[in-house]
Each structure stands twice: as C-alpha cells, then as structure tokens.
Amino acid sequence: METNAIQRQLSGHNGAIYDACWDNYRREWLTAGGDGVVAAWAESGSEHGRACFQSERAFYAVEALKTGPIAGTEDGELMLLDETGQPRKVAAHSQGIFSLTPIGENHFFCGGGDGRITRWNALTLQGEWDWKGATKIRIIAPSLHGILIGSSTGNGIIVPELSHRHDLDKSVPIAGHEGGLYSAVFLPQKEVWLTGGRDGHLRAWSKFGEALLAIPAHEAAIYRMVYDQGKIYTASRDKTVKSWDEQDLTMLNKWDRPNGGAKRSVNALCIGGTKNRWMLAAGDDRIIRTLQL
C-alpha cells in the first residue's frame, strides 16, 4: 500500500458507509450506507454509482453472490438482487445484520444483532445457531482450520465447522477484545488467527484458541481487516488504514488524511479490481476512496 499510488474518490451516499466489497461476478464495487442505499460503482471510468437496493433503514453489510448482490439492514432484513434484477427480501434476524460471509457461489453465513448465526443458499435458510451470551455477531471468518466468530461482547469462538445443529457445542473460546471483537483473518503461513477490536489492538491466537501476541495497532477500534499476499490491512475509527507485514506484524504504511485518506472513521475496507490490485476504503465522511496496491 503506497499512499502516493493512484487514488480515486467517489461520492454519492448521503450517510456514513458501513461496508463494502468487490463483486467479482459483475466486476464492480458495492457499498452499503446509513442512507438506506446499497450502491454499485464501476471499477474505472464513470464516477456515478447506481442503487442496487433502497430501504428506509440503514444497511450495515453487503456481499456478492453469483445470483446477485446481498445486503443486510439495521432491522435484520436480508435483501438479494436476483438474476432478473429484482430485489427480494426476507426477515432473517430480529435485530440488525452486521456480517455477511460468502462460502460458495450462492451460500453464505449471516450474523445478527440477536446473537444468531444463520446459513443460507440465496434466500433459503439452511441452518441457524444461537450463541448464548453473545450480543451482536460482528464477524464470521471461515478458514481451512475452522471458523472464528466475534461478538460485540468482546468474546470470540473458534468452531471446526457450521453444518450441523450442535456444532457450536464444539467451539473453543478466545478472550477476544474488551468492548468488541470486530474483525479477523487467518494467516495461512503462520497458521494463526489475527483479530482486531474496540481496544485498537491486534491479537494473535493459535488454532486452538491460545493467546500468542497482542500489539497496540490503532488509537481506536479496528473495524475491518483484510489479508492479501503476505500483508494485513486494517481500518479504524481513528481515521486511518494501516498495512502490516505478516511475518512479524511490523507496520509498513499508513493511509491517513495528510496523504489523501479519510477525514473520519473508516468503517469499510476491501480489496478487488483488476488482478485484485486495488483497495477500497470508506466510512463516516461518506467518501469512497480507492488506492492502487
């Protein structure tokens, strides 16, 4: 992440942007906003977005399926844009949807503010699990070594899989982050989990839930974390995006306001575009920024 690399700015949302992703099926960016709009943006050329979904409620999560984009609202409604371009919706959770995680072309996990994790094939419910004692499910991160789930309580669990009714009974707890565990990635070369949360720390965990390392990384909550080609990228409420070396967690670079970064909290972070060489960051200042990696 070189902060003097080509940068592009897009605007159109009338509220904070809470989530974003790269839609590899339709080759465009998707953003979810507090203004009740999920918008699609061309990788290059046009600077105007188009609305995929509109709601009277804020959108907290967005992802892309082969069928079409999916998004979750603050009141737990799940929306899907089908092959005909028509929006379909279902009441998926009794409170907001904070996490959407594809696990196949049209299969995905959904995490709600009601402490439930649900599994879907498009808008067909295939499984549900109730994490007792959890509040908002903020992150569901699958890997070949299990699935890490984080909550606004700060606690986390690692489960081998989520396919059967009693799979949560096999979970391994991790202490997590005081105030909330919001982001997680699995580092394949190290075979460890890395998490971020409200305490602004990066914390490493073994596959078995053992605490390995903790470093102060940001001055406020870490909302998003992305792993790509040996580097970890983190987005924070402290208005910065940082990159880290996978081997020793040395900070490599910082994208902040003086070099074209955000003016307020960065809530959304993703990598995509041609050859997966662009990063998108967005947040409370309503501006979408893309940076060449």
N, C-alpha and C positions, 0 to 999 in steps of 0.2 A: 504494500500500500504506500505508494509515493504520493504525497499530498500535492506535489506540483504536476501530477499527471492530468490528463484531460478530464475536466469536470463539466457536468451538465446539470442544470437546475430546471425543475418543472414545478408548476403551481396550478392549483385548481380546487383543492379541498378548502372548505370553509370551517374546518375544525382540525383538531390535532389528528395526526396519523398514528395509528396504534400498531399496525402490522403491514408487512409487505412480503412478496415472494416473486420469483421468476417463474412464469408459466412456460415451460419448455415445449408444451404441446402446440401452443399458439404463438410462441416466440414474442412474448410481451411481458411487461412488469404489471403486477397487481398491487394495489394499495387499499387499505381499509381505514376509514376515517370516522372520527367522532361526529361528523356531519351527517351520518347515515348514508354514506356513499361508498361503494367499492368501485374503484376506477381502474381501467386498463390503459397502459401507456406504451407507445411504440418504443422499440429499442433505440431507434435513431430517427432523424427526420422530424416528423410532426411533434410539436410540443404541447398538443392538446390531448387530454385524456377523454375517454368515453366511459359513461356509467354502465357498469355491469349489473349492480344491484342498488336499490334505493329503499330506505327504511326510515321510519320515524325514530328509530333507535340507533345508537352508535354501533359501529362494527368494531369488534376487538380482535378478530382473527380472520385470515384469508389464506387459502392454498389453492393449488391447481390439480385437477384430476384430468384423465383422458376425456371423460364425458364433458367437463367444463369446470369453471371456477366454483369453489365452495367458500362460504363465509359464515361467521357466527356473530350474533348480535349480543348486546348487553343484557337482553332479557331471555337468552337461551334459545333463540330461534336459529335454525340451521338452514341456509339457502344454497341451492345448486342451480347453476345455469346449464340446462340440458342441451342435447345436440341440436335442437331446433332454435336455440337461443332464447327460450322462455325460462323465466325464473320459477323454480319450485321451492317450497319451504315446508319445514316440519318443526314442531316444538320438541327440541332434543333434550334440553335441560331446563330445570326450574329457575336457574339463575344464569348469568352471563357465560358465554363461551370464550375461553381465554387461550385455548390451544387447539390447533388442528395439525395433524401429523400424517401425511400420506404413507402408506405401507404397501402400495401397489398402484396399478393404473387407476382403479376406482375405489380402492379400500383405504380407510383412514381411521385414526383414533381421534377422539374429540374429548377435551377436558373442560369441565364446567365449574361454575362458582358454587354448585351444590355438592362438591366433593366427589362427583361421579366421573368415571371414565367410561366412554362408550366407544364401540367399534361399529363401523358402517361399511356397507357396499353401496355407494351412491347414497340414496336416502332410505335404504333398508337397514334397520337396526339388526346387528348380528351378535352383539354381546354387550353386557354392562357390568360394571364393578363399582362398589361403593367403598371408598377408602375412609374407614371410620376415624374420626378425629381430624380429618383434613378439612380445609375450607376451600378456597379457590384452587383448582388444578391449573398451574401456570405453565408447566412444561411436561411433555411426554416425548422422551428421546430414545428411539429404538437403536439397537446395535446388534452385532453378531454375538455379543456377550450379555444380552439381556436388555431390559427397558428401564430407564431411570425416569421416575415421575417426581415432580416437585410441586410443592404447595405453598400458598401464602402464609401458612403457619410457620414456614421455615424448614420443616422436615422434608425428607426425601425417602424414597424406597427404590430398591432395585428388584425387579421381578424377572424370572427366566423368560416368561412369555405371557401374553394375554390372549388366550384362546378358549379357556375353559372357565367355568363358573367360579372355581375355588382357587384360581391362580394367585390372587392377592395373598392367600394364606402362606405362600412360599416366599413372600417378599423379605428382603434384607433391609433393615432401616439404616439410614445415614442421618447424622446430626444436622446436616444442611447449613442454613444461614439464618441468623437471627433476623426476624421480620419478614422472611420470604425467600424461597428458592425459585428463581425466575428463569434460569437458562442452564443448559447443559449440552455437552458434546462428549463423545467417546473418542479418545486419541488412540488410533489403531497401532501405531508404532510402539507406544508406551504401554498399551493395554490398561489404561486407567481412564476414569471419568473425570471430567473437569466441569465444575459448576460455578455459577455466579448468582448473586442475590442482592437483597436490600442492603447488606452490610458493606457492599463495594469490594469484597474480596473475591479472588479466585481460589477455589479449593479443589484439591485433587483427592480422589478416592480410588481404592483398589476395586477390582471386580466383585470383591466380597464385602464391600462397604467400609473398609478400614480407612480412616483419615490418614493421608500421606503428607499433605502440604497445604499451607494457606499463605497467600501473599496479598497485601493491600494493593488493589489494582486501580480503583476509581474512587473519587471523592463522594460518590453517591451510588444508588442502586445500579446494578448491571442488569439491564432488561433483556438483552439479546446476545447470543454467542454463536459464531459460525466457524467451522473448521474447514480449511481448504489448503491442500498442498503443503502441509507441514507448518502452517500458520494458523493461529487462532485470532479471530476478530471479535471485539466486544463493543457493545453500545451501551451508553449510560445516561442516567438522569443528570450527570454532571456536564452534559452538552458535548461530550467527546466520543470519538470512535478510536480505539487503540488496536494495534496489532502486536502479537506475541509470538516468540519462537517456541515451537512445540517441544524442543529438546530440554530447555532449561527455564522456560517462561520469562525470558528476557524481553522487555518491551522493545519493539522495533520502531514503531512510529505512532504518532498521534495526529488525528484529524480533528481540528478544533476551529473555532470562529476565525482566528487570525489567518488561517490558510484555507478559507472557503467552507469551513464546516458549519455546524448548526449553531443557532442563536439560543436555543432552548433544549429541553430534554430530548434525547434520541431514543425513541421507543421501538423502531423497526430497523432491521438490518438483514440483508440477504445478498447472495452472490448469484450472478447469472449472466445473460447476454451471450454474444458470440464467443465461443470457446471458453465460456464461463470465466471471462476475464474482466467483468465489471462488478462493482459493489454498489448497492443502493442503500442509503440511509435516510430516515425521515422521522419526524416526531412532532413536538408541540408547536414548532414555528410554522408548520403546515407546508414546508418546502421539501420537495423530493430532490435529493442530490445523488448523482451517480459519479463514480470515480473509477478510472481505469486502474486495474491492479498490475 
